Amino acid sequence: MKKLFFIIAISLFIQNANAQWFSRERILNRENEDKKTLSWGYFLGFNSYDYNFDYISQNLGDDTDIQVNGQVGFNVGLLGNLRINKHLDLRLEPGLSFTTRSLTFSGFAEEKDYLREVKSTYIHIPLLLKVSTKRMNNFKPFIIGGISTSFNLASNEDHPEDNKTGQFRSIGNSFNYELGFGIDFYLFYFKFTPSIRGVFGMNNELVPDNDPNSPWTGNIEKMSSRGMFINLTVQ
């Protein structure tokens, strides 16, 4: 009986919370915020990048994969939003992303050979389509997706040295597709939006070593970035 009473009490509490949160009319903050054709904002956030590797060949049973350890970086940028209709928005989010990745190569005994630290500074420019639900009181969930390009200011693409002398190289420009979701919260003075988004590289970013049989890059067919962004936006 106690268990039954507890379950009933929890059910009533959830139903009452849903009624209060979703059904009861509240004073709407920023009621005309989404009626603007153009709106602006800025964002701050965090990122976590790694690399996805495709190999030319791999011996079964051998631990030949390159291990990637990504550190938490941060993002900062601006937002421009174009309203299409009440559920669709087109937005541009140019920004800077700073990140560091450590690559560990197998088959080496010394750290100077098996460890490469890759520091990247990206000018990241995504063009995204935002698909929103109907506004529910003072919040509105949405999904978002689109394409982006990233310019890596620390790529070392044209550096004459390679991994033989400790220099890991990647190209300076990459293309990505992005998918994510978030929630618009309408506060009294502004709209606050936390969101999470995945970034998936489409092209090969590796600059191979000068030696085609290099133990570092000779077996890599494709290397592309993957990342996760957690952004906090104010409009």
C-alpha positions in Angstrom: 0.0 0.0 0.0 2.8 2.4 0.8 4.4 1.7 -2.6 1.1 2.2 -4.3 0.5 5.5 -2.4 4.0 6.7 -3.3 3.4 5.9 -7.1 0.0 7.7 -7.1 1.6 10.7 -5.3 4.4 10.9 -7.8 2.0 10.6 -10.7 -0.2 13.4 -9.3 2.8 15.6 -8.8 4.1 15.1 -12.4 0.6 15.8 -13.8 0.3 19.0 -11.7 3.8 20.1 -12.7 3.0 19.5 -16.4 -0.2 21.5 -16.0 1.6 24.3 -14.3 4.5 24.4 -16.8 2.8 23.8 -20.1 -0.8 24.6 -19.7 -1.2 27.5 -17.4 -0.9 30.9 -19.1 1.9 33.0 -17.9 3.1 36.5 -18.6 5.0 36.4 -21.8 8.5 37.9 -21.8 9.8 39.4 -25.0 6.5 38.7 -26.7 7.4 40.2 -30.0 11.0 39.0 -30.1 10.4 36.3 -32.8 8.5 38.7 -35.1 11.7 40.6 -36.1 12.9 39.9 -39.6 16.5 40.4 -38.5 18.0 39.9 -35.1 21.5 39.8 -33.6 23.3 38.3 -30.7 26.5 36.8 -29.4 27.6 33.5 -27.9 30.2 32.0 -25.6 30.7 28.3 -25.2 32.9 25.2 -25.0 34.1 22.7 -27.5 35.6 19.3 -27.6 37.4 18.2 -30.8 38.9 15.0 -32.0 39.8 13.3 -35.3 38.2 10.5 -37.2 40.8 8.3 -39.1 40.2 6.0 -42.0 43.1 3.6 -42.7 44.3 2.1 -45.9 44.9 -1.2 -44.2 45.0 -2.6 -40.7 46.3 -5.8 -39.4 43.7 -7.6 -37.4 44.8 -8.1 -33.8 47.3 -5.3 -33.8 46.7 -2.1 -31.9 47.5 0.2 -34.8 44.8 2.9 -34.4 45.9 6.4 -33.6 44.6 7.5 -30.2 43.2 11.0 -29.9 42.9 12.8 -26.6 40.9 16.1 -27.0 41.0 18.9 -24.4 38.1 21.2 -23.7 38.4 24.4 -25.7 36.2 27.5 -25.9 34.2 29.4 -28.5 33.2 33.0 -28.9 31.3 34.7 -31.7 28.4 36.6 -33.2 25.0 35.6 -34.4 22.8 36.9 -37.2 19.3 35.5 -37.5 16.9 35.9 -40.5 13.3 35.0 -39.8 11.6 32.9 -42.5 8.4 32.1 -40.7 7.2 31.3 -37.2 9.0 28.0 -37.2 12.0 28.5 -39.5 15.0 30.7 -39.1 18.2 31.0 -41.1 21.2 32.0 -39.1 24.9 32.8 -39.5 27.2 32.2 -36.6 30.8 33.3 -37.3 33.2 32.8 -34.4 36.5 31.7 -33.1 37.2 28.3 -31.7 40.3 27.3 -29.8 41.2 23.7 -29.1 44.0 21.2 -28.5 44.3 17.6 -29.5 47.0 15.1 -28.5 47.7 12.2 -31.0 49.4 9.0 -29.9 50.9 6.8 -32.6 51.6 3.2 -32.0 54.9 1.4 -32.8 57.3 4.0 -31.1 59.2 3.8 -27.9 60.0 7.5 -27.3 57.6 10.3 -26.6 59.2 12.6 -29.2 58.1 10.0 -31.8 54.7 8.7 -30.6 53.2 11.9 -29.3 52.0 14.9 -31.3 50.2 17.9 -29.8 47.9 19.6 -32.3 46.8 23.1 -31.3 44.1 24.7 -33.6 42.6 28.1 -33.8 39.5 28.0 -36.1 37.6 30.8 -37.8 34.4 28.9 -37.9 31.5 30.0 -40.1 28.3 28.0 -40.1 25.1 28.6 -42.1 22.3 26.9 -40.2 18.6 26.3 -40.5 16.7 26.4 -37.2 13.4 24.5 -36.9 11.4 25.5 -33.8 8.3 24.1 -32.1 5.4 26.3 -31.1 6.4 28.6 -28.2 5.3 27.3 -24.8 5.0 30.1 -22.4 8.5 31.4 -22.0 10.5 28.7 -23.8 10.7 27.1 -27.2 12.7 24.0 -28.1 14.3 23.7 -31.5 16.6 21.5 -33.7 19.3 23.0 -35.9 21.5 21.8 -38.7 23.5 23.0 -41.7 26.9 23.3 -43.2 30.0 25.2 -42.2 33.6 26.0 -43.2 36.5 26.3 -40.8 39.8 28.1 -41.4 42.6 26.7 -39.2 45.0 29.5 -38.5 47.5 27.0 -36.9 47.4 24.3 -39.6 51.1 24.4 -40.7 50.0 23.2 -44.1 52.9 24.7 -46.0 55.6 23.8 -43.4 58.5 22.1 -45.2 59.2 19.7 -42.3 57.0 16.8 -41.3 56.6 14.2 -38.5 60.1 13.0 -38.9 61.2 16.2 -37.3 58.2 16.4 -35.0 55.9 18.5 -37.2 52.3 17.3 -37.6 50.6 19.1 -40.5 46.9 19.5 -41.5 45.2 21.6 -44.2 44.1 25.1 -43.5 40.4 24.9 -44.7 37.8 22.2 -43.9 34.1 21.7 -44.6 31.6 20.3 -42.2 28.0 19.5 -41.6 26.4 20.2 -38.2 23.4 18.9 -36.3 22.1 19.9 -32.8 19.3 21.1 -30.6 18.6 23.7 -28.0 15.9 25.7 -26.1 15.1 29.4 -26.3 14.3 30.9 -22.9 12.5 34.2 -23.0 13.7 36.3 -20.1 12.6 39.7 -19.1 15.5 41.6 -20.8 16.7 39.2 -23.4 16.4 35.8 -25.0 18.9 33.2 -23.6 19.6 30.0 -25.6 21.7 27.1 -24.5 22.4 24.6 -27.3 24.5 21.6 -28.1 25.7 20.8 -31.6 27.9 18.2 -33.3 30.3 19.2 -36.0 31.4 16.5 -38.6 34.2 17.1 -41.0 33.7 16.0 -44.6 37.0 16.4 -46.4 40.5 15.0 -45.8 42.4 17.4 -43.5 45.7 15.5 -43.4 48.9 16.7 -45.1 50.9 13.5 -45.5 54.5 13.3 -44.7 57.1 13.6 -47.5 57.9 9.9 -47.3 54.9 7.9 -48.7 55.9 5.0 -46.4 55.9 7.3 -43.3 55.1 5.3 -40.1 53.0 8.3 -39.0 50.9 9.0 -42.1 51.6 6.3 -44.6 48.6 4.2 -43.6 46.1 7.0 -43.2 43.5 7.3 -46.0 41.5 10.1 -44.5 41.6 12.3 -41.4 38.6 14.5 -40.6 37.7 16.6 -37.6 34.7 15.8 -35.3 33.6 18.2 -32.6 30.9 19.0 -30.1 29.9 22.6 -29.3 28.0 23.7 -26.2 27.1 27.4 -26.7 25.3 29.9 -24.6 23.6 32.6 -26.8 22.1 36.0 -25.9 19.8 37.9 -28.2 
